[in-house]
Structures are given as structure tokens and as C-alpha cells.
Amino acid sequence: MAVAEDLFLEIMSSFPTGVTVVTTTTAAGSPKGLTVSAFCPVSLHPPLVLVCLDNQSSTLMAIEESGMFTVNFLAAGREELARRFAAKMEDKFEGVLWDSPAVGAGPVLTEDSGAYVACRVARTLEAGDHWILLGEVEDGSMRADHLPLLYGRRTFSTWAHPGNPL
């Protein structure tokens, strides 16, 4: 018998993560994106990352069309942006500065990200009510002056001491 859903959510909230916004563009060139906590680096050779997206996500559908996505690592203080991209709304990009770093990749949230990676989909795997996307990193950048936004136990935070994160 599987663990109860509410208990599973409580247990998983005890694992703090960075906050990412995964973006892509539709065939018509419109930006799409959503907040994702299920992200991790996978391999250095070749450089691979993993993200998990709900199988009903319109962003997932756009990634399937384009074959590319960008993972934006939100900077500390961008809690409202994380909430905006987690919500079901039409124009999440309204008033958000963004740029496209690589042809076909998703938008980079230029003022709100401490780093990003632009990826080509290498593999996909269906897993319950989500899809696991394995992306080969083709481009990326980081801003050392932006500390990462963290999330755990349903609370946003950042590193207490930038030079000593532990």
C-alpha cells in the first residue's frame, strides 16, 4: 500500500531545493514556463540535467514541439515570480524581462535568474503523473552576484552566509 498523499507531500517538503523556472517557446514563438522544484544535474560528460513536469502542463506540450527548454535558477528575493510561474495563468511573462540565449531554447529571465542552462531534450520517461526530461546542456551562464532562491517545508529562503552556505 502506498503512503498517503498528504504524508508524502509533508515528507517531500523536508528536502530543500533550489527554485527553477523551466521555459520554452511555442511553434508560434510565444514564451511558456512553469516553476519546477524537481531538477538535478545528471552527468558532466556529456553535460546532462533532469527536470520533471506534470503531464498536463502546457509548457511540457510546447517542449515536446520545440525539443528544447531552458532552466532558470531563480535568484533570492524572487518569491513572487516563483509563485506566478507556479500558478495557472495565461501571460506569466507580462512585465518580466527575458531574452532568448540560443536558437530554439526557452527564455532566460534576465533580471530574475542567478544562472541558467539551455538544453536540447535528449530523452523522456513517463513517471506517474509527470514526465522526466533529460536535457543535454548546450548553453548557460551564471551571475555570481545573485544568490539562489531556496524552498523547503513550504517556505522560501536563501543562504544565511553567502561565503559559507553550510
C-alpha positions as CSV (number, residue, x, y, z in Angstrom):
1,M,0.0,0.0,0.0
2,A,1.3,3.4,-1.0
3,V,1.9,6.2,1.6
4,A,-1.0,8.6,2.0
5,E,-0.7,11.6,-0.4
6,D,-0.7,14.3,2.4
7,L,2.0,12.4,4.3
8,F,4.1,12.1,1.1
9,L,3.8,15.8,0.5
10,E,4.9,16.6,4.0
11,I,7.9,14.3,3.8
12,M,9.0,15.6,0.5
13,S,8.7,19.2,1.7
14,S,11.5,18.3,4.2
15,F,14.0,18.1,1.3
16,P,15.0,21.7,0.5
17,T,15.6,22.5,-3.2
18,G,16.6,25.4,-5.4
19,V,13.8,27.1,-7.3
20,T,13.8,26.9,-11.0
21,V,11.6,28.2,-13.8
22,V,11.6,26.0,-16.9
23,T,10.9,27.9,-20.1
24,T,10.4,27.2,-23.8
25,T,8.8,28.7,-26.8
26,T,5.8,27.5,-28.8
27,A,6.0,26.9,-32.5
28,A,4.4,30.4,-32.9
29,G,7.3,31.9,-30.8
30,S,5.3,32.6,-27.6
31,P,7.1,32.0,-24.3
32,K,5.9,29.3,-21.9
33,G,7.1,28.5,-18.5
34,L,6.5,27.0,-15.1
35,T,8.1,26.7,-11.6
36,V,9.8,23.4,-11.1
37,S,11.4,22.0,-7.9
38,A,12.3,18.6,-9.4
39,F,15.6,19.4,-11.0
40,C,19.1,18.0,-10.7
41,P,22.4,17.7,-12.6
42,V,23.0,14.2,-14.0
43,S,26.3,14.0,-15.9
44,L,29.4,16.0,-16.8
45,H,30.3,14.0,-19.9
46,P,28.1,14.9,-21.7
47,P,26.6,17.7,-19.6
48,L,23.1,16.5,-18.7
49,V,20.3,17.7,-16.4
50,L,17.0,16.3,-15.4
51,V,13.6,18.1,-14.8
52,C,10.2,16.7,-14.1
53,L,7.0,18.3,-15.4
54,D,3.3,17.5,-14.8
55,N,1.9,15.5,-17.8
56,Q,-0.9,18.1,-18.1
57,S,1.4,21.1,-18.4
58,S,1.1,23.3,-21.5
59,T,4.8,24.1,-21.1
60,L,5.5,20.3,-21.5
61,M,3.5,20.3,-24.7
62,A,5.5,23.2,-26.0
63,I,8.8,21.5,-25.1
64,E,7.6,18.4,-27.0
65,E,7.1,20.6,-30.1
66,S,10.4,22.6,-29.8
67,G,12.6,19.8,-28.4
68,M,14.4,22.5,-26.2
69,F,14.0,24.1,-22.8
70,T,15.8,26.5,-20.5
71,V,16.2,26.0,-16.8
72,N,16.3,29.4,-14.9
73,F,17.7,29.2,-11.4
74,L,15.7,31.9,-9.6
75,A,17.6,34.5,-7.5
76,A,16.9,35.2,-3.9
77,G,14.1,37.6,-3.4
78,R,12.1,36.3,-6.4
79,E,9.4,34.5,-4.4
80,E,6.6,36.3,-6.1
81,L,7.9,35.3,-9.5
82,A,8.2,31.6,-8.4
83,R,4.5,31.8,-7.3
84,R,3.5,33.4,-10.6
85,F,5.1,30.7,-12.7
86,A,3.6,28.0,-10.4
87,A,0.1,29.4,-11.0
88,K,-2.2,28.5,-13.9
89,M,-2.4,31.8,-15.8
90,E,-2.1,32.8,-19.4
91,D,0.6,35.5,-19.5
92,K,3.1,34.7,-16.9
93,F,5.8,36.7,-18.8
94,E,3.9,40.0,-18.6
95,G,6.3,42.6,-17.1
96,V,9.2,40.1,-16.9
97,L,12.4,40.9,-18.6
98,W,13.6,38.0,-20.7
99,D,15.9,37.1,-23.6
100,S,16.5,34.0,-25.8
101,P,20.1,32.8,-25.4
102,A,20.1,30.1,-28.0
103,V,18.0,29.4,-31.1
104,G,15.0,27.4,-30.1
105,A,15.8,27.4,-26.4
106,G,13.4,28.9,-23.8
107,P,13.6,32.4,-22.4
108,V,16.2,33.4,-19.9
109,L,14.7,35.5,-17.1
110,T,17.5,38.1,-17.3
111,E,16.9,40.1,-14.1
112,D,15.5,37.2,-12.0
113,S,17.9,34.3,-12.5
114,G,21.2,33.7,-10.9
115,A,22.1,31.2,-13.6
116,Y,20.5,29.3,-16.5
117,V,21.1,26.3,-18.7
118,A,19.7,25.9,-22.2
119,C,19.0,22.3,-23.1
120,R,18.1,20.1,-26.0
121,V,15.8,17.2,-25.0
122,A,17.9,14.0,-25.0
123,R,15.4,11.5,-23.5
124,T,12.0,11.4,-21.9
125,L,10.4,9.0,-19.5
126,E,6.8,8.8,-18.2
127,A,6.7,8.6,-14.4
128,G,3.3,8.5,-12.8
129,D,1.6,11.9,-13.4
130,H,4.8,13.5,-14.6
131,W,7.4,13.3,-17.4
132,I,11.1,13.2,-16.7
133,L,13.0,15.2,-19.3
134,L,16.8,14.6,-19.7
135,G,18.3,17.6,-21.3
136,E,21.8,18.0,-22.9
137,V,23.1,21.4,-21.9
138,E,24.1,23.5,-24.9
139,D,24.4,26.9,-23.4
140,G,24.4,28.5,-19.9
141,S,25.6,31.3,-17.7
142,M,25.8,32.4,-14.1
143,R,25.7,35.6,-12.2
144,A,27.8,35.4,-9.0
145,D,26.1,38.5,-7.6
146,H,22.7,36.7,-7.4
147,L,22.3,34.2,-4.5
148,P,19.9,31.3,-5.2
149,L,16.3,31.1,-4.0
150,L,15.7,28.0,-1.9
151,Y,12.5,26.2,-1.0
152,G,11.7,23.7,1.8
153,R,8.9,23.0,4.2
154,R,6.7,25.2,2.0
155,T,8.9,28.3,2.8
156,F,11.3,30.3,0.6
157,S,14.7,31.2,1.9
158,T,18.3,31.8,0.9
159,W,21.8,31.1,2.2
160,A,22.4,32.8,5.5
161,H,26.1,33.3,4.8
162,P,27.0,33.7,1.0
163,G,30.6,32.6,1.6
164,N,29.7,29.7,3.8
165,P,26.4,28.1,2.7
166,L,26.6,25.3,5.3
